[in-house]
């Protein structure tokens, strides 16, 4: 019987340790980093092209609400990658132009705050929309694609937040960002389009300020 108060006190202590150290509330932030855009195949009635990309960069703004363990946020992000080379019929050539995206996302996160009060791993998922733009040509020749398409977008995130103080958190994370296949009109074909792909791996660093 005497052990019950001790068990109860241990339970209260464990509960207190699990409670987030910092109060919940709204926050804003900035982010930026490198973007690795996966090779894509542009396909249409007349055949297909394989397009490779150089390492690019991305930047974004976020704003949301921290509920203590969960976070819900909106994100506006821009990504761009220069083209490296294009291949077709077994031949490859340098490719001019770039592919970029402007995305508006709604993200949800789960913060593992019980690990440490200042080092907080997290996982997350997001959905939204993106305008994917492509300008493609060969060096010295006019562009064959200069078009954009609005498509569904989604992403998966994982990373770590480092709390500097009650207001400032430094964020280091990975994002897999992808969209439904965008379609781009081929210049001078009377409206013929090529279906493309957009799948990227992103390593971002960020800064969040909580109010």
Backbone as JSON Lines, residues from 0, in Angstrom:
{"i":0,"aa":"X","n":[0.82,-1.2,0.0],"ca":[0.0,0.0,0.0],"c":[0.85,1.25,0.0]}
{"i":1,"aa":"X","n":[1.98,1.21,0.75],"ca":[2.82,2.39,0.85],"c":[3.52,2.7,-0.47]}
{"i":2,"aa":"X","n":[3.58,1.73,-1.35],"ca":[4.29,1.95,-2.62],"c":[3.46,2.76,-3.62]}
{"i":3,"aa":"X","n":[2.14,2.88,-3.38],"ca":[1.3,3.59,-4.33],"c":[1.66,5.07,-4.44]}
{"i":4,"aa":"X","n":[1.87,5.79,-3.32],"ca":[2.27,7.2,-3.45],"c":[3.57,7.36,-4.22]}
{"i":5,"aa":"X","n":[4.52,6.43,-4.03],"ca":[5.79,6.51,-4.74],"c":[5.57,6.3,-6.24]}
{"i":6,"aa":"X","n":[4.74,5.31,-6.59],"ca":[4.44,5.07,-7.99],"c":[3.77,6.29,-8.61]}
{"i":7,"aa":"X","n":[2.85,6.9,-7.84],"ca":[2.15,8.08,-8.33],"c":[3.1,9.24,-8.56]}
{"i":8,"aa":"X","n":[4.06,9.42,-7.66],"ca":[5.04,10.5,-7.8],"c":[5.94,10.26,-9.01]}
{"i":9,"aa":"X","n":[6.33,9.01,-9.24],"ca":[7.14,8.69,-10.41],"c":[6.37,8.99,-11.69]}
{"i":10,"aa":"X","n":[5.08,8.64,-11.67],"ca":[4.23,8.92,-12.84],"c":[4.15,10.42,-13.11]}
{"i":11,"aa":"X","n":[3.97,11.22,-12.07],"ca":[3.91,12.67,-12.24],"c":[5.23,13.23,-12.76]}
{"i":12,"aa":"X","n":[6.33,12.67,-12.28],"ca":[7.64,13.13,-12.73],"c":[7.84,12.83,-14.21]}
{"i":13,"aa":"X","n":[7.49,11.63,-14.63],"ca":[7.64,11.26,-16.04],"c":[6.73,12.1,-16.92]}
{"i":14,"aa":"X","n":[5.54,12.4,-16.43],"ca":[4.62,13.25,-17.19],"c":[5.18,14.65,-17.34]}
{"i":15,"aa":"X","n":[5.76,15.18,-16.27],"ca":[6.34,16.51,-16.32],"c":[7.51,16.57,-17.29]}
{"i":16,"aa":"X","n":[8.31,15.51,-17.33],"ca":[9.45,15.49,-18.24],"c":[9.01,15.44,-19.69]}
{"i":17,"aa":"X","n":[7.84,14.86,-19.92],"ca":[7.34,14.73,-21.3],"c":[6.7,16.01,-21.8]}
{"i":18,"aa":"X","n":[6.36,16.95,-20.91],"ca":[5.73,18.2,-21.3],"c":[6.76,19.09,-21.97]}
{"i":19,"aa":"X","n":[6.47,19.71,-23.11],"ca":[7.44,20.54,-23.8],"c":[7.95,21.66,-22.89]}
{"i":20,"aa":"X","n":[9.25,21.93,-22.97],"ca":[9.86,22.97,-22.16],"c":[9.38,24.35,-22.58]}
{"i":21,"aa":"X","n":[9.21,24.56,-23.89],"ca":[8.84,25.87,-24.39],"c":[7.34,25.91,-24.67]}
{"i":22,"aa":"X","n":[6.76,27.05,-24.42],"ca":[5.32,27.21,-24.58],"c":[4.94,27.16,-26.06]}
{"i":23,"aa":"X","n":[3.75,26.66,-26.33],"ca":[3.25,26.6,-27.69],"c":[2.83,27.98,-28.14]}
{"i":24,"aa":"X","n":[2.76,28.17,-29.47],"ca":[2.35,29.46,-30.0],"c":[2.71,29.6,-31.46]}
{"i":25,"aa":"X","n":[2.42,30.76,-32.05],"ca":[2.72,30.98,-33.47],"c":[4.21,31.19,-33.71]}
{"i":26,"aa":"X","n":[4.62,30.95,-34.96],"ca":[6.01,31.15,-35.33],"c":[6.11,31.5,-36.81]}
{"i":27,"aa":"X","n":[7.22,32.1,-37.18],"ca":[7.56,32.37,-38.57],"c":[8.99,31.91,-38.8]}
{"i":28,"aa":"X","n":[9.37,31.72,-40.06],"ca":[10.73,31.26,-40.31],"c":[11.15,31.44,-41.76]}
{"i":29,"aa":"X","n":[12.45,31.26,-41.98],"ca":[13.03,31.26,-43.31],"c":[13.82,29.98,-43.48]}
{"i":30,"aa":"X","n":[14.03,29.57,-44.75],"ca":[14.75,28.34,-45.03],"c":[15.46,28.45,-46.37]}
{"i":31,"aa":"X","n":[16.49,27.65,-46.54],"ca":[17.19,27.63,-47.81],"c":[18.2,26.5,-47.84]}
{"i":32,"aa":"X","n":[18.59,26.09,-49.05],"ca":[19.55,25.01,-49.15],"c":[19.72,24.52,-50.56]}
{"i":33,"aa":"X","n":[20.24,23.3,-50.69],"ca":[20.54,22.72,-52.0],"c":[19.41,21.8,-52.45]}
{"i":34,"aa":"X","n":[19.22,21.75,-53.76],"ca":[18.16,20.95,-54.37],"c":[18.77,20.0,-55.39]}
{"i":35,"aa":"X","n":[18.54,18.71,-55.2],"ca":[18.99,17.69,-56.14],"c":[17.76,17.17,-56.89]}
{"i":36,"aa":"X","n":[17.6,17.66,-58.11],"ca":[16.44,17.28,-58.92],"c":[16.75,16.0,-59.69]}
{"i":37,"aa":"X","n":[15.91,15.0,-59.51],"ca":[16.14,13.71,-60.16],"c":[15.98,13.82,-61.67]}
{"i":38,"aa":"X","n":[16.76,13.03,-62.41],"ca":[16.64,13.0,-63.87],"c":[15.2,12.68,-64.26]}
{"i":39,"aa":"X","n":[14.76,13.3,-65.35],"ca":[13.38,13.11,-65.77],"c":[13.3,12.71,-67.24]}
{"i":40,"aa":"X","n":[12.19,12.08,-67.58],"ca":[11.91,11.72,-68.97],"c":[10.76,12.56,-69.48]}
{"i":41,"aa":"X","n":[10.98,13.26,-70.58],"ca":[9.94,14.06,-71.22],"c":[9.41,13.24,-72.38]}
{"i":42,"aa":"X","n":[8.15,12.86,-72.31],"ca":[7.59,11.94,-73.3],"c":[6.37,12.54,-73.98]}
{"i":43,"aa":"X","n":[6.22,12.24,-75.26],"ca":[5.08,12.68,-76.04],"c":[4.83,11.75,-77.2]}
{"i":44,"aa":"X","n":[3.88,12.11,-78.08],"ca":[3.54,11.24,-79.22],"c":[4.73,10.97,-80.13]}
{"i":45,"aa":"X","n":[5.67,11.92,-80.23],"ca":[6.78,11.75,-81.15],"c":[8.0,11.08,-80.55]}
{"i":46,"aa":"X","n":[7.95,10.69,-79.29],"ca":[9.1,10.07,-78.66],"c":[9.37,10.66,-77.3]}
{"i":47,"aa":"X","n":[10.59,10.49,-76.81],"ca":[10.9,10.95,-75.47],"c":[12.33,11.47,-75.39]}
{"i":48,"aa":"X","n":[12.58,12.32,-74.39],"ca":[13.89,12.86,-74.09],"c":[14.21,12.57,-72.64]}
{"i":49,"aa":"X","n":[15.47,12.29,-72.35],"ca":[15.93,12.14,-70.98],"c":[16.72,13.38,-70.6]}
{"i":50,"aa":"X","n":[16.34,14.03,-69.52],"ca":[16.93,15.3,-69.13],"c":[17.61,15.17,-67.78]}
{"i":51,"aa":"X","n":[18.87,15.61,-67.71],"ca":[19.63,15.59,-66.47],"c":[19.83,17.03,-65.97]}
{"i":52,"aa":"X","n":[19.95,17.16,-64.64],"ca":[20.0,18.49,-64.02],"c":[21.26,18.67,-63.2]}
{"i":53,"aa":"X","n":[21.68,19.92,-63.08],"ca":[22.76,20.27,-62.17],"c":[22.18,20.5,-60.77]}
{"i":54,"aa":"X","n":[23.05,20.49,-59.77],"ca":[22.61,20.79,-58.41],"c":[22.1,22.23,-58.36]}
{"i":55,"aa":"X","n":[20.94,22.42,-57.75],"ca":[20.34,23.74,-57.67],"c":[20.19,24.22,-56.25]}
{"i":56,"aa":"X","n":[19.33,25.2,-56.08],"ca":[19.12,25.76,-54.75],"c":[17.64,26.07,-54.55]}
{"i":57,"aa":"X","n":[17.27,26.25,-53.31],"ca":[15.9,26.59,-52.97],"c":[15.85,27.5,-51.77]}
{"i":58,"aa":"X","n":[14.74,28.21,-51.62],"ca":[14.55,29.11,-50.48],"c":[13.05,29.22,-50.21]}
{"i":59,"aa":"X","n":[12.71,29.51,-48.96],"ca":[11.3,29.58,-48.63],"c":[11.01,30.37,-47.37]}
{"i":60,"aa":"X","n":[9.72,30.65,-47.2],"ca":[9.2,31.3,-46.0],"c":[8.15,30.4,-45.39]}
{"i":61,"aa":"X","n":[8.12,30.31,-44.06],"ca":[7.13,29.49,-43.38],"c":[6.47,30.3,-42.27]}
{"i":62,"aa":"X","n":[5.27,29.9,-41.93],"ca":[4.55,30.49,-40.81],"c":[3.53,29.5,-40.3]}
{"i":63,"aa":"X","n":[3.47,29.32,-38.98],"ca":[2.55,28.33,-38.46],"c":[2.29,28.46,-36.98]}
{"i":64,"aa":"X","n":[1.78,27.38,-36.41],"ca":[1.45,27.36,-34.98],"c":[2.01,26.08,-34.38]}
{"i":65,"aa":"X","n":[2.71,26.26,-33.27],"ca":[3.3,25.14,-32.53],"c":[2.35,24.76,-31.4]}
{"i":66,"aa":"X","n":[1.82,23.52,-31.44],"ca":[0.89,23.07,-30.42],"c":[1.59,22.33,-29.27]}
{"i":67,"aa":"X","n":[2.92,22.32,-29.28],"ca":[3.66,21.67,-28.22],"c":[4.37,20.42,-28.71]}
{"i":68,"aa":"X","n":[3.62,19.5,-29.28],"ca":[4.19,18.3,-29.89],"c":[3.97,18.29,-31.39]}
{"i":69,"aa":"X","n":[2.85,18.9,-31.81],"ca":[2.53,18.98,-33.22],"c":[2.68,20.42,-33.71]}
{"i":70,"aa":"X","n":[3.03,20.56,-34.99],"ca":[3.08,21.87,-35.63],"c":[2.3,21.83,-36.94]}
{"i":71,"aa":"X","n":[1.6,22.91,-37.23],"ca":[0.89,23.06,-38.5],"c":[1.35,24.36,-39.12]}
{"i":72,"aa":"X","n":[1.8,24.31,-40.39],"ca":[2.37,25.52,-40.98],"c":[2.02,25.63,-42.45]}
{"i":73,"aa":"X","n":[2.11,26.85,-42.95],"ca":[2.06,27.13,-44.37],"c":[3.47,27.44,-44.86]}
{"i":74,"aa":"X","n":[3.76,27.05,-46.09],"ca":[5.11,27.24,-46.64],"c":[5.03,27.75,-48.07]}
{"i":75,"aa":"X","n":[5.83,28.77,-48.36],"ca":[6.0,29.27,-49.72],"c":[7.45,29.03,-50.1]}
{"i":76,"aa":"X","n":[7.71,28.23,-51.16],"ca":[9.09,27.83,-51.47],"c":[9.36,27.93,-52.97]}
{"i":77,"aa":"X","n":[10.6,28.32,-53.27],"ca":[11.08,28.42,-54.65],"c":[12.28,27.51,-54.83]}
{"i":78,"aa":"X","n":[12.32,26.75,-55.92],"ca":[13.44,25.87,-56.24],"c":[13.82,26.03,-57.7]}
{"i":79,"aa":"X","n":[15.1,25.94,-58.01],"ca":[15.53,26.03,-59.39],"c":[16.77,25.18,-59.63]}
{"i":80,"aa":"X","n":[16.83,24.55,-60.81],"ca":[17.97,23.73,-61.22],"c":[18.28,24.0,-62.68]}
{"i":81,"aa":"X","n":[19.53,24.29,-62.99],"ca":[19.95,24.41,-64.39],"c":[20.0,23.04,-65.03]}
{"i":82,"aa":"X","n":[19.77,23.01,-66.34],"ca":[19.85,21.75,-67.07],"c":[21.32,21.39,-67.33]}
{"i":83,"aa":"X","n":[21.6,20.09,-67.34],"ca":[22.96,19.61,-67.59],"c":[23.08,19.08,-69.01]}
{"i":84,"aa":"X","n":[22.37,18.01,-69.31],"ca":[22.39,17.47,-70.67],"c":[21.09,16.76,-70.99]}
{"i":85,"aa":"X","n":[20.82,16.63,-72.28],"ca":[19.61,15.96,-72.75],"c":[20.02,14.8,-73.64]}
{"i":86,"aa":"X","n":[19.29,13.69,-73.56],"ca":[19.62,12.49,-74.33],"c":[18.39,12.0,-75.08]}
{"i":87,"aa":"X","n":[18.63,11.54,-76.31],"ca":[17.56,10.96,-77.12],"c":[18.17,10.1,-78.21]}
{"i":88,"aa":"X","n":[17.54,8.97,-78.5],"ca":[17.98,8.05,-79.56],"c":[19.44,7.63,-79.37]}
{"i":89,"aa":"X","n":[19.86,7.5,-78.11],"ca":[21.22,7.07,-77.82],"c":[22.27,8.15,-77.92]}
{"i":90,"aa":"X","n":[21.87,9.4,-78.18],"ca":[22.81,10.52,-78.29],"c":[22.56,11.51,-77.16]}
{"i":91,"aa":"X","n":[23.64,12.16,-76.7],"ca":[23.54,13.14,-75.62],"c":[24.15,14.46,-76.06]}
{"i":92,"aa":"X","n":[23.61,15.55,-75.53],"ca":[24.12,16.87,-75.86],"c":[23.9,17.79,-74.66]}
{"i":93,"aa":"X","n":[24.74,18.84,-74.53],"ca":[24.51,19.82,-73.46],"c":[23.14,20.46,-73.63]}
{"i":94,"aa":"X","n":[22.54,20.82,-72.49],"ca":[21.19,21.42,-72.52],"c":[21.22,22.77,-71.83]}
{"i":95,"aa":"X","n":[20.7,23.78,-72.5],"ca":[20.54,25.09,-71.9],"c":[19.22,25.16,-71.13]}
{"i":96,"aa":"X","n":[19.08,26.22,-70.34],"ca":[17.83,26.46,-69.65],"c":[17.8,25.93,-68.24]}
{"i":97,"aa":"X","n":[16.63,25.94,-67.66],"ca":[16.47,25.5,-66.27],"c":[15.04,25.05,-66.03]}
{"i":98,"aa":"X","n":[14.87,24.32,-64.94],"ca":[13.54,23.94,-64.45],"c":[13.39,24.46,-63.04]}
{"i":99,"aa":"X","n":[12.27,25.12,-62.76],"ca":[12.05,25.71,-61.44],"c":[10.64,25.43,-60.97]}
{"i":100,"aa":"X","n":[10.41,25.63,-59.69],"ca":[9.07,25.44,-59.14],"c":[8.81,26.49,-58.06]}
{"i":101,"aa":"X","n":[7.57,26.93,-58.01],"ca":[7.08,27.79,-56.94],"c":[5.93,27.04,-56.27]}
{"i":102,"aa":"X","n":[6.09,26.72,-54.99],"ca":[5.12,25.87,-54.31],"c":[4.49,26.56,-53.11]}
{"i":103,"aa":"X","n":[3.22,26.31,-52.91],"ca":[2.5,26.75,-51.71],"c":[1.99,25.48,-51.03]}
{"i":104,"aa":"X","n":[2.51,25.21,-49.81],"ca":[2.25,23.94,-49.15],"c":[1.63,24.15,-47.76]}
{"i":105,"aa":"X","n":[0.89,23.13,-47.31],"ca":[0.42,23.04,-45.93],"c":[1.12,21.83,-45.32]}
{"i":106,"aa":"X","n":[1.89,22.06,-44.26],"ca":[2.73,21.01,-43.66],"c":[2.28,20.7,-42.24]}
{"i":107,"aa":"X","n":[2.39,19.43,-41.88],"ca":[2.15,19.0,-40.51],"c":[3.38,18.28,-39.98]}
{"i":108,"aa":"X","n":[3.77,18.58,-38.74],"ca":[4.98,18.01,-38.14],"c":[4.66,17.35,-36.8]}
{"i":109,"aa":"X","n":[5.44,16.34,-36.46],"ca":[5.44,15.77,-35.12],"c":[6.85,15.96,-34.55]}
{"i":110,"aa":"X","n":[6.94,16.66,-33.44],"ca":[8.22,16.94,-32.77],"c":[8.43,15.96,-31.62]}
{"i":111,"aa":"X","n":[9.58,15.32,-31.6],"ca":[9.93,14.38,-30.54],"c":[10.61,15.17,-29.4]}
{"i":112,"aa":"X","n":[9.82,15.91,-28.66],"ca":[10.37,16.81,-27.64],"c":[10.87,16.08,-26.41]}
{"i":113,"aa":"X","n":[10.43,14.83,-26.19],"ca":[10.88,14.11,-25.0],"c":[12.33,13.67,-25.09]}
{"i":114,"aa":"X","n":[12.94,13.74,-26.28],"ca":[14.33,13.34,-26.43],"c":[15.25,14.31,-25.71]}
{"i":115,"aa":"X","n":[15.05,15.62,-25.9],"ca":[15.87,16.64,-25.28],"c":[15.11,17.95,-25.33]}
{"i":116,"aa":"X","n":[15.25,18.82,-24.31],"ca":[14.56,20.1,-24.35],"c":[15.11,21.06,-25.4]}
{"i":117,"aa":"X","n":[16.33,20.84,-25.86],"ca":[16.94,21.76,-26.82],"c":[17.25,21.12,-28.17]}
{"i":118,"aa":"X","n":[17.29,19.8,-28.26],"ca":[17.52,19.1,-29.53],"c":[16.27,18.29,-29.83]}
{"i":119,"aa":"X","n":[15.52,18.7,-30.87],"ca":[14.19,18.14,-31.11],"c":[14.11,17.55,-32.52]}
{"i":120,"aa":"X","n":[14.23,16.22,-32.65],"ca":[14.01,15.59,-33.96],"c":[12.53,15.73,-34.36]}
{"i":121,"aa":"X","n":[12.27,15.67,-35.68],"ca":[10.89,15.78,-36.15],"c":[10.71,15.02,-37.45]}
{"i":122,"aa":"X","n":[9.46,14.69,-37.74],"ca":[9.06,14.16,-39.04],"c":[7.83,14.95,-39.48]}
{"i":123,"aa":"X","n":[7.59,14.97,-40.8],"ca":[6.45,15.74,-41.27],"c":[6.02,15.33,-42.67]}
{"i":124,"aa":"X","n":[4.86,15.83,-43.06],"ca":[4.31,15.58,-44.38],"c":[3.58,16.84,-44.82]}
{"i":125,"aa":"X","n":[3.58,17.1,-46.14],"ca":[2.93,18.29,-46.65],"c":[2.25,18.03,-47.98]}
{"i":126,"aa":"X","n":[1.18,18.8,-48.25],"ca":[0.5,18.75,-49.53],"c":[0.21,20.18,-49.97]}
{"i":127,"aa":"X","n":[0.05,20.36,-51.28],"ca":[-0.25,21.69,-51.8],"c":[-0.22,21.7,-53.31]}
{"i":128,"aa":"X","n":[0.21,22.82,-53.86],"ca":[0.28,22.98,-55.31],"c":[1.57,23.66,-55.7]}
{"i":129,"aa":"X","n":[2.0,23.43,-56.94],"ca":[3.24,24.02,-57.43],"c":[3.1,24.41,-58.89]}
{"i":130,"aa":"X","n":[3.69,25.54,-59.22],"ca":[3.84,25.93,-60.62],"c":[5.24,25.53,-61.07]}
{"i":131,"aa":"X","n":[5.32,24.55,-61.95],"ca":[6.61,24.05,-62.45],"c":[6.86,24.68,-63.81]}
{"i":132,"aa":"X","n":[8.02,25.32,-63.96],"ca":[8.38,26.0,-65.2],"c":[9.63,25.38,-65.8]}
{"i":133,"aa":"X","n":[9.67,25.3,-67.14],"ca":[10.83,24.73,-67.82],"c":[11.17,25.55,-69.04]}
{"i":134,"aa":"X","n":[12.46,25.83,-69.2],"ca":[13.02,26.44,-70.41],"c":[14.12,25.51,-70.9]}
{"i":135,"aa":"X","n":[13.93,24.94,-72.08],"ca":[14.85,23.93,-72.58],"c":[15.28,24.25,-74.0]}
{"i":136,"aa":"X","n":[16.6,24.16,-74.27],"ca":[17.14,24.35,-75.6],"c":[18.55,23.82,-75.68]}
{"i":137,"aa":"X","n":[19.08,23.77,-76.88],"ca":[20.48,23.41,-77.1],"c":[21.3,24.7,-77.2]}
{"i":138,"aa":"X","n":[22.56,24.68,-76.77],"ca":[23.4,25.88,-76.88],"c":[23.45,26.4,-78.31]}
{"i":139,"aa":"X","n":[23.16,27.67,-78.48],"ca":[23.21,28.28,-79.81],"c":[21.95,28.14,-80.62]}
{"i":140,"aa":"X","n":[20.94,27.46,-80.07],"ca":[19.7,27.27,-80.8],"c":[18.53,27.82,-79.97]}
{"i":141,"aa":"X","n":[17.44,28.18,-80.64],"ca":[16.27,28.67,-79.9],"c":[15.72,27.6,-78.96]}
{"i":142,"aa":"X","n":[15.0,28.04,-77.93],"ca":[14.4,27.1,-76.98],"c":[13.34,26.26,-77.67]}
{"i":143,"aa":"X","n":[13.25,25.0,-77.23],"ca":[12.17,24.14,-77.74],"c":[11.03,24.06,-76.73]}
{"i":144,"aa":"X","n":[11.3,24.42,-75.47],"ca":[10.27,24.48,-74.45],"c":[10.45,25.76,-73.64]}
{"i":145,"aa":"X","n":[9.39,26.49,-73.43],"ca":[9.36,27.66,-72.55],"c":[7.94,27.77,-72.02]}
{"i":146,"aa":"X","n":[7.64,26.97,-70.99],"ca":[6.26,26.81,-70.56],"c":[6.21,26.49,-69.07]}
{"i":147,"aa":"X","n":[5.02,26.55,-68.5],"ca":[4.84,26.17,-67.1],"c":[3.51,25.46,-66.93]}
{"i":148,"aa":"X","n":[3.37,24.78,-65.8],"ca":[2.16,24.02,-65.52],"c":[1.9,24.01,-64.02]}
{"i":149,"aa":"X","n":[0.65,24.16,-63.64],"ca":[0.25,24.11,-62.23],"c":[-0.18,22.7,-61.88]}
{"i":150,"aa":"X","n":[0.46,22.1,-60.87],"ca":[0.2,20.69,-60.57],"c":[0.14,20.48,-59.05]}
{"i":151,"aa":"X","n":[-0.41,19.35,-58.66],"ca":[-0.45,18.93,-57.26],"c":[0.97,18.63,-56.78]}
{"i":152,"aa":"X","n":[1.27,19.0,-55.53],"ca":[2.6,18.77,-54.96],"c":[2.48,18.14,-53.57]}
{"i":153,"aa":"X","n":[3.51,17.38,-53.21],"ca":[3.54,16.76,-51.89],"c":[4.99,16.64,-51.44]}
{"i":154,"aa":"X","n":[5.19,16.47,-50.13],"ca":[6.55,16.32,-49.61],"c":[6.55,15.57,-48.28]}
{"i":155,"aa":"X","n":[7.7,14.97,-48.0],"ca":[7.95,14.3,-46.73],"c":[9.21,14.92,-46.13]}
{"i":156,"aa":"X","n":[9.19,15.15,-44.82],"ca":[10.29,15.85,-44.17],"c":[10.77,15.1,-42.93]}
{"i":157,"aa":"X","n":[12.05,15.29,-42.64],"ca":[12.64,14.78,-41.4],"c":[13.85,15.65,-41.08]}
{"i":158,"aa":"X","n":[14.06,15.89,-39.8],"ca":[15.19,16.74,-39.43],"c":[15.31,16.93,-37.94]}
{"i":159,"aa":"X","n":[16.07,17.94,-37.57],"ca":[16.32,18.23,-36.17],"c":[16.25,19.73,-35.96]}
{"i":160,"aa":"X","n":[15.57,20.14,-34.9],"ca":[15.55,21.53,-34.48],"c":[16.45,21.74,-33.28]}
{"i":161,"aa":"X","n":[17.25,22.8,-33.31],"ca":[18.16,23.12,-32.2],"c":[17.68,24.43,-31.57]}
{"i":162,"aa":"X","n":[17.11,24.33,-30.37],"ca":[16.56,25.5,-29.7],"c":[17.68,26.34,-29.1]}
{"i":163,"aa":"X","n":[17.84,27.56,-29.62],"ca":[18.84,28.49,-29.08],"c":[18.33,29.12,-27.78]}
{"i":164,"aa":"X","n":[17.07,29.51,-27.79],"ca":[16.39,30.02,-26.61],"c":[14.89,29.8,-26.81]}
{"i":165,"aa":"X","n":[14.05,30.46,-26.01],"ca":[12.61,30.24,-26.09],"c":[12.01,30.73,-27.4]}
{"i":166,"aa":"X","n":[12.69,31.65,-28.07],"ca":[12.15,32.21,-29.3],"c":[12.79,31.65,-30.57]}
{"i":167,"aa":"X","n":[14.07,31.35,-30.54],"ca":[14.82,31.05,-31.75],"c":[15.19,29.57,-31.83]}
{"i":168,"aa":"X","n":[14.88,28.96,-32.97],"ca":[15.25,27.57,-33.24],"c":[15.95,27.48,-34.58]}
{"i":169,"aa":"X","n":[17.1,26.85,-34.61],"ca":[17.81,26.56,-35.85],"c":[17.38,25.18,-36.34]}
{"i":170,"aa":"X","n":[17.06,25.09,-37.61],"ca":[16.51,23.86,-38.17],"c":[17.43,23.31,-39.25]}
{"i":171,"aa":"X","n":[17.67,22.01,-39.22],"ca":[18.43,21.32,-40.27],"c":[17.63,20.1,-40.68]}
{"i":172,"aa":"X","n":[17.24,20.03,-41.96],"ca":[16.36,18.94,-42.34],"c":[16.47,18.51,-43.79]}
{"i":173,"aa":"X","n":[15.83,17.39,-44.07],"ca":[15.73,16.82,-45.42],"c":[14.27,16.85,-45.86]}
{"i":174,"aa":"X","n":[14.07,17.18,-47.15],"ca":[12.73,17.16,-47.73],"c":[12.76,16.41,-49.05]}
{"i":175,"aa":"X","n":[11.82,15.48,-49.19],"ca":[11.56,14.88,-50.49],"c":[10.35,15.6,-51.07]}
{"i":176,"aa":"X","n":[10.58,16.42,-52.08],"ca":[9.52,17.23,-52.67],"c":[9.26,16.76,-54.09]}
{"i":177,"aa":"X","n":[8.01,16.49,-54.41],"ca":[7.66,16.0,-55.74],"c":[6.29,16.52,-56.13]}
{"i":178,"aa":"X","n":[5.98,16.4,-57.43],"ca":[4.7,16.87,-57.94],"c":[4.1,15.82,-58.88]}
{"i":179,"aa":"X","n":[2.82,16.02,-59.19],"ca":[2.24,15.27,-60.3],"c":[2.97,15.69,-61.57]}
{"i":180,"aa":"X","n":[2.92,14.84,-62.61],"ca":[3.69,15.11,-63.83],"c":[3.21,16.38,-64.54]}
{"i":181,"aa":"X","n":[4.09,17.38,-64.68],"ca":[3.72,18.59,-65.44],"c":[3.84,18.33,-66.94]}
{"i":182,"aa":"X","n":[3.09,19.09,-67.73],"ca":[3.14,19.01,-69.18],"c":[3.59,20.35,-69.75]}
{"i":183,"aa":"X","n":[4.49,20.3,-70.74],"ca":[5.03,21.52,-71.34],"c":[4.82,21.5,-72.85]}
{"i":184,"aa":"X","n":[4.37,22.63,-73.38],"ca":[4.14,22.75,-74.82],"c":[5.46,22.91,-75.55]}
{"i":185,"aa":"X","n":[5.6,22.21,-76.65],"ca":[6.78,22.3,-77.5],"c":[6.58,23.44,-78.48]}
{"i":186,"aa":"X","n":[7.52,24.38,-78.51],"ca":[7.4,25.56,-79.35],"c":[7.39,25.16,-80.83]}
{"i":187,"aa":"X","n":[6.44,25.76,-81.56],"ca":[6.39,25.56,-83.01],"c":[5.74,24.28,-83.46]}
{"i":188,"aa":"X","n":[5.0,23.6,-82.55],"ca":[4.37,22.33,-82.93],"c":[2.85,22.43,-82.96]}
{"i":189,"aa":"X","n":[2.33,23.63,-82.76],"ca":[0.88,23.78,-82.79],"c":[0.18,23.25,-81.57]}
{"i":190,"aa":"X","n":[0.87,23.19,-80.44],"ca":[0.23,22.77,-79.2],"c":[0.62,21.41,-78.69]}
{"i":191,"aa":"X","n":[1.51,20.72,-79.37],"ca":[1.96,19.4,-78.89],"c":[2.7,19.56,-77.56]}
{"i":192,"aa":"X","n":[2.49,18.62,-76.64],"ca":[3.08,18.74,-75.31],"c":[3.9,17.51,-74.95]}
{"i":193,"aa":"X","n":[4.86,17.73,-74.06],"ca":[5.65,16.66,-73.49],"c":[5.32,16.55,-72.0]}
{"i":194,"aa":"X","n":[5.04,15.34,-71.56],"ca":[4.83,15.09,-70.15],"c":[6.17,14.88,-69.47]}
{"i":195,"aa":"X","n":[6.39,15.57,-68.35],"ca":[7.67,15.52,-67.66],"c":[7.49,14.93,-66.26]}
{"i":196,"aa":"X","n":[8.53,15.07,-65.43],"ca":[8.5,14.61,-64.05],"c":[9.19,15.65,-63.17]}
{"i":197,"aa":"X","n":[8.8,15.69,-61.9],"ca":[9.48,16.58,-60.95],"c":[9.57,15.87,-59.6]}
{"i":198,"aa":"X","n":[10.78,15.39,-59.28],"ca":[11.04,14.71,-58.01],"c":[12.39,15.19,-57.51]}
{"i":199,"aa":"X","n":[12.45,15.68,-56.28],"ca":[13.68,16.28,-55.8],"c":[14.0,15.88,-54.36]}
{"i":200,"aa":"X","n":[15.29,15.88,-54.08],"ca":[15.81,15.69,-52.73],"c":[16.43,17.02,-52.28]}
{"i":201,"aa":"X","n":[16.03,17.48,-51.1],"ca":[16.42,18.8,-50.64],"c":[17.05,18.73,-49.26]}
{"i":202,"aa":"X","n":[18.16,19.42,-49.08],"ca":[18.78,19.57,-47.77],"c":[18.71,21.04,-47.42]}
{"i":203,"aa":"X","n":[17.87,21.36,-46.43],"ca":[17.6,22.75,-46.08],"c":[18.05,23.07,-44.66]}
{"i":204,"aa":"X","n":[18.5,24.29,-44.46],"ca":[18.72,24.84,-43.13],"c":[17.74,26.0,-42.94]}
{"i":205,"aa":"X","n":[17.27,26.19,-41.73],"ca":[16.28,27.22,-41.5],"c":[16.41,27.86,-40.12]}
{"i":206,"aa":"X","n":[15.64,28.92,-39.96],"ca":[15.6,29.65,-38.7],"c":[14.15,29.96,-38.39]}
{"i":207,"aa":"X","n":[13.67,29.53,-37.21],"ca":[12.3,29.8,-36.79],"c":[12.28,30.73,-35.59]}
{"i":208,"aa":"X","n":[11.33,31.65,-35.59],"ca":[11.16,32.57,-34.46],"c":[9.76,32.38,-33.91]}
{"i":209,"aa":"X","n":[9.67,32.01,-32.62],"ca":[8.37,31.79,-31.97],"c":[7.97,33.01,-31.16]}
{"i":210,"aa":"X","n":[6.7,33.34,-31.23],"ca":[6.18,34.52,-30.51],"c":[5.65,34.14,-29.13]}
